[in-house]
Amino acid sequence: MELKETTVKRNDIYNGKILKVHVDDALTADGRPCKREVVDHPGGVCVAALTDKNELLFVRQFRYAYHEVCLELPAGKLEPGEDPFDAIQRELREETGCTGKDWKFSGNMYPSPGYTNEVIRLWTCRIDRELGELDLDEDEAVEIERIPLEKAVEMVMNNEIPDAKSQILILKAAGNLLHQ
């Protein structure tokens, strides 16, 4: 049996600044009718940026959906038509005031494939220069924190960093250093 579902009709529900929501009429792989709720997202980027002391740069920011301050690696959403590599360089500079070098693509992450088509592109890099100035969005406030990579791995394993993209990229960065 082929594991492919077919869209019969797309039913747009919401068209927002960042997200679009639709509830589609579809057919399962064996031909039965079903409904599929989908959140369209433009995609995002995330970076594990390491200092020469193997410290990761983090940002703390209030995340409205959770009503709490979260510790995360620098990340952001893609602008329409933006190249993901350009986006991650922009996000690193805007959120930390730093530029990177020795960039390595670390793969794609699907944060929740059951209901969204969001893809987060993951990178690692070394800090090249610290420019010092942040260039945040007008509704954005962050605090920057440096955490040694080994400590960040412990924090992931102790459930102190709940953000999925950060967890995955911290562990990938640690694994990459072990295999150098």
KEMARMI-983104 format. One record per residue (C-alpha): residue number from 0; x, y, z. Coordinates in steps of 0.25 Angstrom, whole numbers, plus 2048, in hexadecimal, padded with zeros to 3 digits. Layout:
// KEMARMI-983104
    k   px   py   pz
  NUM    X    Y    Z
...
***
This chain:
// KEMARMI-983104
    k   px   py   pz
    0  800  800  800
    1  805  80E  7FC
    2  805  817  809
    3  800  823  801
    4  7F4  82C  804
    5  7ED  834  7FA
    6  7E8  842  7FC
    7  7DA  843  7F6
    8  7D7  852  7FA
    9  7DE  85C  802
   10  7D6  864  80C
   11  7DD  871  810
   12  7D9  875  81E
   13  7E3  880  822
   14  7EE  888  81B
   15  7F6  88F  825
   16  804  897  825
   17  80C  88A  828
   18  802  87F  827
   19  7F7  879  81E
   20  7EE  86F  822
   21  7E5  866  81A
   22  7DD  859  81C
   23  7DD  851  810
   24  7D4  846  80B
   25  7DD  83A  807
   26  7DE  82C  804
   27  7E6  822  80C
   28  7F0  818  806
   29  7E5  80E  805
   30  7DB  818  7FF
   31  7D2  81B  80B
   32  7CE  82A  80D
   33  7D5  832  818
   34  7D7  840  81D
   35  7E5  845  81F
   36  7E8  852  827
   37  7F5  859  822
   38  7FD  865  827
   39  805  86B  81C
   40  812  871  821
   41  81D  878  818
   42  828  870  81F
   43  833  874  828
   44  842  873  82C
   45  84A  870  838
   46  859  871  83B
   47  862  86B  846
   48  86C  876  846
   49  879  872  84D
   50  883  87C  853
   51  892  878  853
   52  890  873  862
   53  885  869  85D
   54  87A  871  863
   55  86D  872  85C
   56  865  87F  85A
   57  857  87F  85F
   58  84C  889  85F
   59  841  889  86A
   60  834  88F  866
   61  826  88F  86A
   62  81D  885  862
   63  80F  88A  862
   64  809  87C  85E
   65  80F  876  86B
   66  80E  882  874
   67  81D  880  878
   68  82B  885  875
   69  832  87A  86D
   70  841  877  86B
   71  843  875  85C
   72  84E  875  852
   73  84D  881  848
   74  842  87E  83E
   75  838  885  836
   76  82E  883  82B
   77  831  885  81C
   78  82C  891  815
   79  825  88F  807
   80  82F  88A  7FD
   81  83B  88B  807
   82  846  881  805
   83  847  879  812
   84  856  87B  813
   85  854  88A  812
   86  849  889  81C
   87  852  882  827
   88  85D  88C  825
   89  853  897  827
   90  84D  891  833
   91  85B  88F  83A
   92  85F  89D  837
   93  851  8A3  83B
   94  84F  89B  848
   95  85E  89A  84D
   96  865  8A5  846
   97  86F  89A  841
   98  873  895  833
   99  877  887  831
  100  882  87F  829
  101  884  870  826
  102  875  86E  823
  103  870  860  823
  104  862  85C  81F
  105  85D  852  829
  106  850  84D  822
  107  841  850  823
  108  838  84F  82E
  109  829  84D  82D
  110  824  852  83B
  111  816  84C  83A
  112  813  844  82D
  113  805  841  832
  114  7FF  84E  82F
  115  809  858  82A
  116  812  859  81D
  117  81D  861  824
  118  82B  85D  821
  119  836  863  82A
  120  844  863  824
  121  84F  860  82E
  122  85D  865  82D
  123  86A  866  836
  124  875  870  835
  125  880  877  83C
  126  87F  885  841
  127  887  88E  837
  128  885  89C  83D
  129  87D  8A2  848
  130  877  8AF  843
  131  870  8B1  850
  132  863  8B8  84A
  133  856  8B0  84A
  134  84C  8B3  83F
  135  83F  8AD  845
  136  831  8AE  83F
  137  829  8B9  845
  138  821  8AF  84E
  139  82D  8A7  852
  140  835  8A7  85F
  141  841  89D  862
  142  84C  89B  86B
  143  858  894  866
  144  85F  889  86E
  145  86B  881  86C
  146  86B  872  871
  147  876  868  86F
  148  872  85D  865
  149  874  852  870
  150  86B  85A  879
  151  861  85C  86E
  152  861  84D  86C
  153  85E  84A  87B
  154  853  854  87A
  155  84C  84D  86F
  156  84E  840  876
  157  848  846  883
  158  83C  84C  87C
  159  841  85A  87E
  160  840  85E  86F
  161  832  85A  86A
  162  833  860  85D
  163  834  855  852
  164  83C  85C  848
  165  847  860  852
  166  847  852  858
  167  84A  84C  84B
  168  854  856  847
  169  85C  856  854
  170  85D  846  853
  171  861  847  844
  172  86B  852  848
  173  871  849  853
  174  871  83D  84A
  175  878  844  83F
  176  883  849  849
  177  885  83A  84D
  178  887  836  83F
  179  891  840  83B
***
